[in-house]
Amino acid sequence: MVPRLLVVALSLLAACNRAPVGEVVARVGDAVLTAQELERRVPIHLEGQVTADHRRRMVESWVEEQLLYQEALTQKVDEDHGVNRRIDQAVQVILTAELLERLFSEVSTVSEDDLRAYYSERSDVFVRDVPELRVRQILVKGRSDASRVRKRLESGAMFDQVAREESIDASNEMGGDVGYFTEDRVAPEFWSGCDKAKIGKLTLVRTPLGYHLIEVLDRKEAGTVRELLNVRDEIRQRILTDRRESIRAKMLEEIRNRIPASIAYDKLENPS
């Protein structure tokens, strides 16, 4: 059998000898980088946002990597036994991950019906262990700022609009709504103030961050079930995990019927 490392090396050699397709933007020895290959190196989330300066830096980085890679070959680093072993391990990891990713892509869609069915059948999984509060807030630095903002609210100004204009907390973009949270997710002073406040009543709470004008929007006691809206992402991940584990188990069972596999457990207990 041809060693896997040799197969990889021959593939790389063939790629280097192959005539470049497209406009060449950089060259290091026999290795070339084309404009098309450069575009493929742009991360998906940055497509359409890469400037000419970014491209120059990407090409310069490629040139440096190629120079170092070719020098490593010149110094026969690739002939080191330890390096070969690490390359072989890396190849196994990459190929295995790609195999599973291709299989998992076939079951990556989770429908609304799937979400609702999972939630209905396993609602006990989403029972709250501790109380949760939903609060909206306007955070300001000083007491005078808090008094001024409070007067605006008591004069009839819309809470969400004032939060966008006055709050120094990141929740200002959501009109001050910080969503549901538990005691362990916030400062003790903030939880204490929110927990004592009545639902819908404007309350002032002070923490090391400043002065919080808060309104408790909802309170969920321990033992109640979390709403579907708040666990959709968690359910989706649970469904995908279950599907992937099932596919992996079925594939391993099918492979074991074709490829002999055994473990000498006695030798593991008494290593020589």
Backbone as CSV, one residue per row, in Angstrom:
resi,resn,N_x,N_y,N_z,CA_x,CA_y,CA_z,C_x,C_y,C_z
1,MET,0.859,-1.205,0.000,0.000,0.000,0.000,0.890,1.249,0.000
2,VAL,0.523,2.223,-0.821,1.288,3.462,-0.884,1.046,4.278,0.372
3,PRO,2.102,4.721,1.066,1.918,5.501,2.281,1.038,6.725,2.016
4,ARG,0.185,7.045,2.996,-0.738,8.166,2.820,0.013,9.465,2.606
5,LEU,1.114,9.667,3.330,1.886,10.892,3.195,2.403,11.050,1.777
6,LEU,2.811,9.918,1.158,3.306,9.975,-0.206,2.190,10.384,-1.165
7,VAL,0.993,9.871,-0.904,-0.153,10.236,-1.740,-0.403,11.734,-1.660
8,VAL,-0.362,12.271,-0.438,-0.577,13.705,-0.252,0.509,14.501,-0.955
9,ALA,1.759,14.056,-0.810,2.874,14.758,-1.421,2.762,14.758,-2.944
10,LEU,2.393,13.610,-3.505,2.234,13.522,-4.953,1.114,14.424,-5.443
11,SER,0.048,14.532,-4.651,-1.070,15.404,-5.018,-0.630,16.863,-5.033
12,LEU,0.161,17.241,-4.023,0.672,18.610,-3.965,1.615,18.887,-5.125
13,LEU,2.439,17.900,-5.466,3.376,18.063,-6.562,2.630,18.237,-7.870
14,ALA,1.579,17.452,-8.058,0.787,17.551,-9.284,0.139,18.919,-9.384
15,ALA,-0.312,19.440,-8.240,-0.947,20.755,-8.230,0.047,21.844,-8.605
16,CYS,1.276,21.697,-8.153,2.309,22.688,-8.458,2.676,22.660,-9.937
17,ASN,2.706,21.462,-10.529,3.104,21.315,-11.922,1.982,21.659,-12.889
18,ARG,0.720,21.667,-12.396,-0.413,21.945,-13.248,-0.390,23.393,-13.691
19,ALA,-0.678,23.649,-14.950,-0.689,25.014,-15.470,-1.742,25.824,-14.736
20,PRO,-1.392,27.027,-14.248,-2.349,27.837,-13.500,-3.537,28.241,-14.367
21,VAL,-4.714,28.226,-13.760,-5.934,28.634,-14.449,-6.317,30.013,-13.938
22,GLY,-6.271,30.999,-14.817,-6.616,32.353,-14.408,-5.393,33.242,-14.287
23,GLU,-5.629,34.484,-13.950,-4.560,35.472,-13.845,-3.697,35.218,-12.610
24,VAL,-2.390,35.126,-12.797,-1.453,34.888,-11.700,-1.170,36.212,-10.993
25,VAL,-1.381,36.232,-9.665,-1.144,37.456,-8.896,0.111,37.364,-8.042
26,ALA,0.661,36.148,-7.881,1.899,35.986,-7.108,2.552,34.670,-7.486
27,ARG,3.864,34.634,-7.339,4.612,33.421,-7.674,5.769,33.259,-6.708
28,VAL,5.973,32.040,-6.225,7.123,31.705,-5.381,7.684,30.401,-5.913
29,GLY,8.820,30.482,-6.595,9.358,29.286,-7.250,8.356,28.791,-8.283
30,ASP,7.991,27.518,-8.179,7.014,26.945,-9.105,5.569,27.128,-8.640
31,ALA,5.398,27.573,-7.428,4.042,27.750,-6.886,3.473,29.094,-7.329
32,VAL,2.196,29.084,-7.699,1.552,30.324,-8.126,0.229,30.504,-7.385
33,LEU,-0.169,31.753,-7.265,-1.469,32.099,-6.695,-2.230,32.884,-7.747
34,THR,-3.396,32.383,-8.124,-4.209,33.070,-9.119,-5.258,33.940,-8.439
35,ALA,-5.832,34.833,-9.236,-6.872,35.714,-8.706,-8.068,34.899,-8.217
36,GLN,-8.398,33.820,-8.943,-9.520,32.974,-8.539,-9.245,32.282,-7.217
37,GLU,-8.002,31.777,-7.041,-7.652,31.115,-5.785,-7.653,32.108,-4.627
38,LEU,-7.242,33.327,-4.913,-7.249,34.367,-3.884,-8.669,34.634,-3.403
39,GLU,-9.627,34.692,-4.329,-11.021,34.926,-3.958,-11.555,33.787,-3.095
40,ARG,-11.116,32.557,-3.388,-11.595,31.415,-2.608,-11.058,31.440,-1.182
41,ARG,-9.992,32.192,-0.961,-9.418,32.290,0.375,-10.154,33.302,1.258
42,VAL,-11.043,34.077,0.664,-11.789,35.069,1.439,-12.868,34.350,2.246
43,PRO,-12.901,34.537,3.574,-13.942,33.898,4.392,-15.336,34.289,3.912
44,ILE,-16.274,33.353,4.016,-17.630,33.588,3.526,-18.245,34.835,4.154
45,HIS,-18.024,35.023,5.475,-18.660,36.156,6.152,-18.056,37.500,5.757
46,LEU,-16.938,37.475,4.978,-16.308,38.724,4.552,-16.462,38.974,3.053
47,GLU,-17.188,38.100,2.375,-17.368,38.269,0.940,-18.024,39.614,0.638
48,GLY,-17.429,40.324,-0.336,-17.950,41.635,-0.714,-17.462,42.762,0.163
49,GLN,-16.669,42.453,1.198,-16.202,43.490,2.118,-14.684,43.657,2.092
50,VAL,-13.988,42.824,1.303,-12.527,42.849,1.298,-12.033,43.981,0.397
51,THR,-11.208,44.854,0.957,-10.670,45.992,0.207,-9.404,45.587,-0.525
52,ALA,-8.921,46.492,-1.393,-7.686,46.238,-2.129,-6.512,46.066,-1.165
53,ASP,-6.525,46.827,-0.076,-5.455,46.712,0.918,-5.484,45.341,1.592
54,HIS,-6.687,44.841,1.885,-6.813,43.502,2.476,-6.260,42.455,1.528
55,ARG,-6.559,42.594,0.238,-6.074,41.627,-0.744,-4.555,41.642,-0.830
56,ARG,-3.980,42.825,-0.775,-2.513,42.914,-0.811,-1.903,42.178,0.373
57,ARG,-2.499,42.369,1.558,-1.967,41.697,2.741,-2.148,40.180,2.645
58,MET,-3.284,39.742,2.068,-3.506,38.305,1.890,-2.460,37.696,0.968
59,VAL,-2.147,38.403,-0.122,-1.148,37.900,-1.067,0.233,37.895,-0.429
60,GLU,0.565,38.953,0.299,1.868,39.014,0.979,1.994,37.881,1.986
61,SER,0.907,37.580,2.695,0.909,36.473,3.648,1.121,35.146,2.939
62,TRP,0.462,34.969,1.779,0.623,33.733,1.008,2.077,33.567,0.571
63,VAL,2.701,34.650,0.109,4.099,34.597,-0.334,5.006,34.177,0.819
64,GLU,4.798,34.770,1.996,5.623,34.424,3.157,5.439,32.961,3.540
65,GLU,4.175,32.471,3.525,3.910,31.076,3.856,4.600,30.136,2.862
66,GLN,4.544,30.491,1.580,5.171,29.664,0.562,6.696,29.649,0.693
67,LEU,7.279,30.797,1.004,8.728,30.858,1.193,9.162,29.943,2.339
68,LEU,8.421,30.022,3.455,8.761,29.186,4.600,8.514,27.710,4.293
69,TYR,7.414,27.412,3.587,7.096,26.024,3.231,8.176,25.432,2.325
70,GLN,8.577,26.190,1.316,9.578,25.676,0.398,10.943,25.521,1.071
71,GLU,11.231,26.397,2.023,12.479,26.251,2.777,12.427,25.003,3.648
72,ALA,11.245,24.702,4.215,11.088,23.485,5.013,11.349,22.255,4.157
73,LEU,10.897,22.270,2.903,11.152,21.148,2.004,12.638,21.058,1.667
74,THR,13.264,22.218,1.469,14.698,22.234,1.171,15.500,21.607,2.304
75,GLN,15.084,21.888,3.538,15.780,21.339,4.696,15.276,19.939,5.072
76,LYS,14.419,19.368,4.217,13.899,17.998,4.366,13.173,17.779,5.693
77,VAL,12.481,18.833,6.140,11.681,18.703,7.344,10.602,17.640,7.151
78,ASP,10.118,17.503,5.903,9.051,16.545,5.618,9.497,15.095,5.752
79,GLU,10.807,14.855,5.864,11.309,13.488,5.999,11.454,13.062,7.458
80,ASP,11.187,13.992,8.375,11.262,13.680,9.801,10.111,12.755,10.179
81,HIS,10.411,11.688,10.923,9.394,10.699,11.275,8.277,11.318,12.113
82,GLY,8.632,12.164,13.062,7.626,12.791,13.908,6.701,13.706,13.114
83,VAL,7.285,14.427,12.163,6.484,15.302,11.311,5.533,14.480,10.456
84,ASN,6.048,13.373,9.901,5.196,12.491,9.090,4.002,11.987,9.886
85,ARG,4.258,11.617,11.145,3.186,11.103,11.983,2.121,12.172,12.225
86,ARG,2.565,13.410,12.490,1.618,14.495,12.718,0.831,14.836,11.456
87,ILE,1.494,14.775,10.293,0.790,15.021,9.028,-0.255,13.939,8.798
88,ASP,0.118,12.698,9.066,-0.807,11.584,8.870,-2.025,11.736,9.773
89,GLN,-1.791,12.142,11.025,-2.889,12.352,11.964,-3.789,13.492,11.500
90,ALA,-3.169,14.568,11.002,-3.943,15.711,10.518,-4.800,15.327,9.324
91,VAL,-4.243,14.516,8.414,-4.993,14.068,7.244,-6.198,13.245,7.678
92,GLN,-6.006,12.349,8.645,-7.121,11.539,9.140,-8.222,12.421,9.722
93,VAL,-7.837,13.408,10.520,-8.819,14.299,11.147,-9.599,15.074,10.093
94,ILE,-8.885,15.604,9.092,-9.527,16.408,8.052,-10.486,15.567,7.220
95,LEU,-10.032,14.381,6.795,-10.879,13.534,5.953,-12.096,13.021,6.724
96,THR,-11.898,12.653,7.987,-13.021,12.192,8.805,-14.041,13.303,9.009
97,ALA,-13.551,14.504,9.304,-14.452,15.645,9.510,-15.229,15.955,8.237
98,GLU,-14.564,15.876,7.096,-15.233,16.159,5.824,-16.289,15.104,5.512
99,LEU,-15.971,13.838,5.785,-16.936,12.760,5.568,-18.200,13.000,6.385
100,LEU,-18.025,13.292,7.675,-19.174,13.504,8.553,-19.941,14.763,8.166
101,GLU,-19.226,15.803,7.778,-19.887,17.047,7.396,-20.779,16.836,6.177
102,ARG,-20.324,16.025,5.238,-21.139,15.746,4.052,-22.389,14.969,4.427
103,LEU,-22.250,14.047,5.357,-23.406,13.273,5.797,-24.367,14.151,6.590
104,PHE,-23.811,14.982,7.484,-24.648,15.813,8.334,-25.400,16.870,7.537
105,SER,-24.831,17.317,6.415,-25.483,18.358,5.621,-26.833,17.895,5.089
106,GLU,-27.011,16.579,4.987,-28.266,16.034,4.460,-29.414,16.157,5.465
107,VAL,-29.081,16.390,6.736,-30.130,16.474,7.774,-30.039,17.785,8.540
108,SER,-29.545,18.823,7.876,-29.292,20.088,8.567,-30.517,20.990,8.659
109,THR,-31.597,20.615,7.972,-32.807,21.438,8.002,-33.737,21.003,9.131
110,VAL,-34.094,21.951,9.978,-35.031,21.691,11.080,-36.262,22.557,10.843
111,SER,-37.390,21.928,10.630,-38.622,22.650,10.322,-39.307,23.152,11.583
112,GLU,-40.279,24.024,11.385,-41.076,24.529,12.502,-41.817,23.383,13.190
113,ASP,-42.304,22.437,12.384,-43.002,21.273,12.952,-42.058,20.442,13.817
114,ASP,-40.797,20.314,13.370,-39.798,19.568,14.154,-39.593,20.229,15.517
115,LEU,-39.482,21.555,15.510,-39.261,22.301,16.755,-40.436,22.125,17.718
116,ARG,-41.636,22.264,17.189,-42.824,22.174,18.035,-43.023,20.757,18.578
117,ALA,-42.738,19.765,17.735,-42.902,18.379,18.176,-41.908,18.051,19.291
118,TYR,-40.669,18.470,19.125,-39.641,18.211,20.144,-40.041,18.896,21.453
119,TYR,-40.478,20.141,21.355,-40.863,20.903,22.551,-42.032,20.241,23.261
120,SER,-43.005,19.769,22.488,-44.192,19.147,23.065,-43.868,17.823,23.755
121,GLU,-42.971,17.047,23.144,-42.656,15.720,23.664,-41.665,15.760,24.827
122,ARG,-40.881,16.828,24.917,-39.827,16.877,25.938,-39.884,18.173,26.748
123,SER,-41.069,18.639,27.030,-41.206,19.903,27.752,-40.551,19.856,29.120
124,ASP,-40.424,18.650,29.711,-39.806,18.523,31.026,-38.336,18.920,31.009
125,VAL,-37.722,18.845,29.823,-36.307,19.218,29.700,-36.122,20.717,29.929
126,PHE,-37.184,21.491,29.665,-37.067,22.940,29.692,-37.696,23.568,30.930
127,VAL,-37.843,22.785,31.986,-38.364,23.308,33.244,-37.283,24.163,33.920
128,ARG,-37.672,25.316,34.413,-36.721,26.218,35.057,-36.289,25.663,36.408
129,ASP,-34.989,25.688,36.661,-34.460,25.277,37.959,-34.495,26.425,38.961
130,VAL,-34.381,27.647,38.436,-34.346,28.843,39.292,-35.248,29.908,38.671
131,PRO,-35.623,30.917,39.419,-36.477,31.982,38.874,-35.765,32.760,37.760
132,GLU,-36.560,33.331,36.856,-36.053,34.189,35.793,-36.855,35.482,35.782
133,LEU,-36.182,36.567,35.472,-36.834,37.863,35.340,-36.589,38.409,33.940
134,ARG,-37.580,39.121,33.431,-37.383,39.863,32.195,-37.528,41.335,32.535
135,VAL,-36.507,42.108,32.176,-36.444,43.507,32.604,-36.038,44.383,31.424
136,ARG,-36.542,45.598,31.424,-35.990,46.610,30.521,-35.422,47.724,31.389
137,GLN,-34.371,48.366,30.891,-33.657,49.322,31.731,-33.119,50.486,30.926
138,ILE,-32.848,51.558,31.644,-32.096,52.697,31.111,-30.954,52.932,32.082
139,LEU,-29.732,52.729,31.638,-28.560,52.876,32.504,-27.894,54.225,32.233
140,VAL,-27.686,54.991,33.306,-26.997,56.280,33.209,-25.913,56.329,34.277
141,LYS,-25.008,57.286,34.134,-23.868,57.347,35.047,-24.203,57.954,36.403
142,GLY,-24.837,59.122,36.405,-25.042,59.842,37.659,-26.484,59.924,38.116
143,ARG,-26.649,60.299,39.396,-27.994,60.419,39.957,-28.778,61.542,39.273
144,SER,-28.093,62.631,38.918,-28.792,63.738,38.243,-29.328,63.281,36.883
145,ASP,-28.541,62.440,36.184,-29.008,61.895,34.907,-30.230,61.022,35.131
146,ALA,-30.204,60.222,36.197,-31.327,59.341,36.502,-32.588,60.156,36.787
147,SER,-32.435,61.268,37.522,-33.596,62.108,37.852,-34.178,62.732,36.586
148,ARG,-33.306,63.202,35.708,-33.761,63.833,34.469,-34.505,62.822,33.590
149,VAL,-33.929,61.615,33.458,-34.553,60.591,32.634,-35.883,60.154,33.239
150,ARG,-35.923,60.058,34.567,-37.166,59.646,35.230,-38.286,60.650,34.958
151,LYS,-37.946,61.936,34.974,-38.953,62.964,34.704,-39.494,62.827,33.283
152,ARG,-38.613,62.475,32.343,-39.062,62.284,30.968,-40.077,61.147,30.890
153,LEU,-39.765,60.062,31.582,-40.653,58.902,31.556,-41.986,59.205,32.232
154,GLU,-41.926,59.906,33.373,-43.153,60.215,34.107,-43.996,61.252,33.377
155,SER,-43.351,61.958,32.428,-44.092,62.945,31.632,-44.737,62.311,30.414
156,GLY,-44.522,61.007,30.241,-45.188,60.312,29.149,-44.294,59.854,28.010
157,ALA,-42.987,60.108,28.105,-42.088,59.664,27.040,-42.060,58.134,26.970
158,MET,-41.925,57.607,25.743,-41.899,56.162,25.550,-40.595,55.584,26.090
159,PHE,-40.701,54.519,26.893,-39.527,53.940,27.537,-38.483,53.522,26.507
160,ASP,-38.913,52.791,25.454,-37.952,52.279,24.496,-37.228,53.403,23.755
161,GLN,-37.938,54.502,23.465,-37.307,55.620,22.774,-36.290,56.306,23.678
162,VAL,-36.653,56.516,24.949,-35.731,57.143,25.896,-34.503,56.257,26.108
163,ALA,-34.714,54.949,26.158,-33.589,54.021,26.334,-32.604,54.140,25.178
164,ARG,-33.119,54.247,23.955,-32.235,54.392,22.792,-31.446,55.697,22.840
165,GLU,-32.054,56.730,23.391,-31.413,58.049,23.419,-30.494,58.246,24.619
166,GLU,-30.838,57.637,25.758,-30.152,57.979,27.003,-29.286,56.859,27.583
167,SER,-29.661,55.602,27.382,-28.984,54.505,28.073,-27.576,54.290,27.530
168,ILE,-26.646,54.020,28.430,-25.259,53.744,28.035,-24.990,52.242,28.004
169,ASP,-26.043,51.446,28.187,-25.912,49.989,28.129,-26.186,49.507,26.713
170,ALA,-25.581,48.366,26.350,-25.757,47.818,25.001,-27.212,47.476,24.700
171,SER,-28.020,47.297,25.746,-29.433,46.981,25.548,-30.214,48.158,24.977
172,ASN,-29.574,49.317,24.844,-30.281,50.481,24.314,-30.797,50.238,22.896
173,GLU,-30.080,49.411,22.145,-30.508,49.121,20.778,-31.814,48.341,20.744
174,MET,-32.126,47.652,21.848,-33.365,46.880,21.945,-34.417,47.637,22.770
175,GLY,-34.244,48.950,22.855,-35.187,49.738,23.648,-35.048,49.499,25.132
176,GLY,-33.878,48.988,25.548,-33.622,48.727,26.960,-33.965,47.324,27.411
177,ASP,-34.583,46.528,26.544,-35.007,45.173,26.919,-33.784,44.261,27.012
178,VAL,-33.507,43.744,28.200,-32.356,42.858,28.393,-32.766,41.390,28.337
179,GLY,-34.051,41.118,28.113,-34.522,39.746,28.015,-34.618,39.083,29.380
180,TYR,-34.750,37.750,29.339,-34.835,36.972,30.580,-33.425,36.680,31.110
181,PHE,-33.260,36.681,32.412,-31.974,36.346,33.015,-32.214,35.740,34.396
182,THR,-31.204,35.018,34.853,-31.248,34.405,36.188,-30.280,35.142,37.111
183,GLU,-30.349,34.833,38.382,-29.559,35.557,39.372,-28.060,35.467,39.106
184,ASP,-27.610,34.318,38.614,-26.175,34.120,38.424,-25.619,34.865,37.214
185,ARG,-26.490,35.495,36.411,-26.032,36.161,35.187,-25.823,37.664,35.366
186,VAL,-26.181,38.211,36.508,-26.097,39.661,36.696,-25.461,39.984,38.037
187,ALA,-25.135,41.258,38.233,-24.551,41.709,39.499,-25.558,41.513,40.631
188,PRO,-25.082,41.178,41.834,-25.991,40.947,42.968,-26.930,42.126,43.228
189,GLU,-26.385,43.356,43.127,-27.212,44.530,43.390,-28.345,44.658,42.364
190,PHE,-28.024,44.331,41.120,-29.030,44.441,40.063,-30.137,43.410,40.276
191,TRP,-29.744,42.174,40.586,-30.760,41.139,40.806,-31.641,41.478,42.008
192,SER,-31.011,41.913,43.078,-31.766,42.228,44.290,-32.805,43.308,44.013
193,GLY,-32.381,44.370,43.298,-33.305,45.455,42.998,-34.442,45.019,42.085
194,CYS,-34.114,44.212,41.084,-35.137,43.740,40.146,-36.093,42.764,40.826
195,ASP,-35.544,41.916,41.681,-36.359,40.889,42.337,-37.375,41.510,43.289
196,LYS,-37.022,42.646,43.878,-37.918,43.308,44.831,-38.945,44.196,44.131
197,ALA,-38.644,44.582,42.887,-39.521,45.514,42.174,-40.827,44.854,41.745
198,LYS,-41.887,45.656,41.687,-43.169,45.161,41.205,-43.200,45.228,39.680
199,ILE,-43.908,44.295,39.077,-44.008,44.270,37.621,-44.651,45.563,37.116
200,GLY,-43.955,46.186,36.155,-44.476,47.400,35.524,-44.216,48.686,36.268
201,LYS,-43.633,48.630,37.464,-43.381,49.838,38.254,-41.949,50.324,38.027
202,LEU,-41.794,51.599,37.668,-40.478,52.178,37.445,-39.698,52.221,38.758
203,THR,-38.494,51.641,38.734,-37.702,51.501,39.958,-36.258,51.892,39.672
204,LEU,-35.627,52.549,40.646,-34.229,52.943,40.507,-33.345,51.955,41.262
205,VAL,-32.335,51.430,40.563,-31.397,50.475,41.151,-29.980,50.985,40.893
206,ARG,-29.160,50.972,41.940,-27.778,51.421,41.782,-26.832,50.224,41.842
207,THR,-25.875,50.185,40.908,-24.831,49.150,40.875,-23.505,49.845,40.573
208,PRO,-22.401,49.132,40.611,-21.114,49.754,40.249,-21.092,50.341,38.839
209,LEU,-22.030,49.933,37.972,-22.075,50.458,36.604,-22.740,51.821,36.526
210,GLY,-23.567,52.143,37.527,-24.271,53.412,37.508,-25.676,53.259,38.069
211,TYR,-26.608,54.064,37.528,-27.989,54.057,37.985,-28.882,53.445,36.908
212,HIS,-29.637,52.444,37.311,-30.517,51.734,36.385,-31.965,52.102,36.687
213,LEU,-32.642,52.689,35.712,-34.089,52.864,35.806,-34.701,51.639,35.147
214,ILE,-35.364,50.812,35.947,-35.818,49.522,35.445,-37.335,49.376,35.511
215,GLU,-37.828,48.501,34.651,-39.198,48.015,34.730,-39.138,46.505,34.574
216,VAL,-39.669,45.797,35.551,-39.768,44.337,35.430,-40.967,44.037,34.540
217,LEU,-40.708,43.335,33.439,-41.762,43.030,32.472,-42.424,41.686,32.747
218,ASP,-41.661,40.766,33.323,-42.217,39.432,33.561,-41.377,38.722,34.608
219,ARG,-42.001,37.789,35.292,-41.328,37.003,36.309,-41.742,35.540,36.135
220,LYS,-40.758,34.648,36.030,-41.020,33.222,35.885,-40.420,32.491,37.081
221,GLU,-41.254,31.752,37.789,-40.797,31.054,38.981,-40.142,29.724,38.610
222,ALA,-39.314,29.221,39.530,-38.704,27.902,39.344,-39.807,26.851,39.256
223,GLY,-39.614,25.893,38.358,-40.611,24.846,38.177,-41.527,25.082,36.997
224,THR,-41.509,26.294,36.442,-42.313,26.575,35.250,-41.518,26.203,34.000
225,VAL,-42.229,26.004,32.904,-41.584,25.585,31.650,-41.212,26.811,30.824
226,ARG,-39.984,26.824,30.318,-39.537,27.912,29.464,-40.329,27.901,28.154
227,GLU,-40.644,29.073,27.637,-41.457,29.193,26.442,-40.658,28.752,25.206
228,LEU,-41.407,28.240,24.223,-40.776,27.778,22.980,-39.941,28.870,22.336
229,LEU,-40.446,30.090,22.342,-39.735,31.205,21.729,-38.333,31.369,22.296
230,ASN,-38.173,31.059,23.593,-36.894,31.278,24.262,-35.956,30.072,24.197
231,VAL,-36.436,28.958,23.652,-35.583,27.761,23.592,-35.467,27.220,22.170
232,ARG,-35.886,28.000,21.187,-35.867,27.534,19.797,-34.464,27.124,19.360
233,ASP,-33.472,27.982,19.623,-32.102,27.680,19.199,-31.571,26.438,19.908
234,GLU,-31.894,26.323,21.196,-31.456,25.153,21.957,-32.087,23.876,21.415
235,ILE,-33.373,23.941,21.078,-34.056,22.762,20.529,-33.464,22.383,19.181
236,ARG,-33.227,23.382,18.353,-32.639,23.104,17.036,-31.302,22.383,17.185
237,GLN,-30.468,22.842,18.117,-29.165,22.212,18.319,-29.322,20.800,18.869
238,ARG,-30.287,20.593,19.742,-30.537,19.258,20.287,-30.971,18.293,19.183
239,ILE,-31.864,18.766,18.296,-32.340,17.925,17.197,-31.190,17.555,16.270
240,LEU,-30.377,18.542,15.917,-29.245,18.277,15.024,-28.252,17.322,15.671
241,THR,-28.001,17.495,16.963,-27.073,16.603,17.666,-27.595,15.174,17.670
242,ASP,-28.883,15.003,17.947,-29.475,13.661,17.943,-29.369,13.029,16.559
243,ARG,-29.672,13.798,15.535,-29.597,13.273,14.169,-28.183,12.871,13.803
244,ARG,-27.231,13.706,14.153,-25.832,13.432,13.795,-25.305,12.210,14.529
245,GLU,-25.664,12.081,15.796,-25.227,10.902,16.551,-25.821,9.628,15.953
246,SER,-27.079,9.705,15.512,-27.729,8.539,14.897,-27.065,8.173,13.580
247,ILE,-26.778,9.176,12.753,-26.128,8.926,11.459,-24.743,8.337,11.669
248,ARG,-23.999,8.878,12.627,-22.648,8.389,12.897,-22.683,6.939,13.368
249,ALA,-23.628,6.622,14.244,-23.739,5.258,14.761,-24.099,4.275,13.646
250,LYS,-25.025,4.658,12.787,-25.422,3.789,11.677,-24.275,3.572,10.706
251,MET,-23.520,4.633,10.426,-22.399,4.495,9.503,-21.334,3.585,10.090
252,LEU,-21.028,3.759,11.390,-20.025,2.902,12.019,-20.453,1.433,11.998
253,GLU,-21.736,1.198,12.217,-22.236,-0.183,12.176,-22.059,-0.780,10.784
254,GLU,-22.364,0.010,9.757,-22.231,-0.472,8.386,-20.765,-0.708,8.016
255,ILE,-19.882,0.172,8.471,-18.462,0.034,8.164,-17.872,-1.186,8.855
256,ARG,-18.292,-1.433,10.097,-17.779,-2.594,10.838,-18.137,-3.915,10.151
257,ASN,-19.216,-3.913,9.390,-19.591,-5.119,8.644,-18.673,-5.352,7.446
258,ARG,-17.920,-4.311,7.063,-17.024,-4.429,5.904,-15.550,-4.483,6.286
259,ILE,-15.210,-3.794,7.366,-13.798,-3.684,7.755,-13.606,-4.292,9.138
260,PRO,-12.755,-5.319,9.254,-12.507,-5.935,10.567,-11.910,-4.923,11.542
261,ALA,-12.385,-4.939,12.760,-11.859,-4.047,13.798,-11.912,-4.766,15.134
262,SER,-10.837,-4.679,15.901,-10.794,-5.341,17.204,-9.930,-4.538,18.159
263,ILE,-10.141,-4.750,19.447,-9.364,-4.080,20.491,-8.867,-5.140,21.467
264,ALA,-7.570,-5.168,21.712,-6.979,-6.114,22.662,-7.035,-5.496,24.067
265,TYR,-8.185,-5.615,24.701,-8.377,-4.975,26.001,-7.425,-5.521,27.072
266,ASP,-7.071,-6.807,26.965,-6.166,-7.377,27.962,-4.802,-6.705,27.924
267,LYS,-4.375,-6.307,26.753,-3.076,-5.636,26.638,-3.145,-4.197,27.127
268,LEU,-4.326,-3.620,27.087,-4.476,-2.267,27.610,-4.400,-2.264,29.128
269,GLU,-4.921,-3.346,29.751,-4.892,-3.444,31.210,-3.511,-3.788,31.728
270,ASN,-2.739,-4.549,30.924,-1.389,-4.952,31.321,-0.399,-4.582,30.227
271,PRO,-0.089,-3.298,30.100,0.826,-2.876,29.040,2.206,-3.473,29.243
272,SER,2.829,-3.854,28.135,4.168,-4.485,28.215,5.238,-3.424,28.412
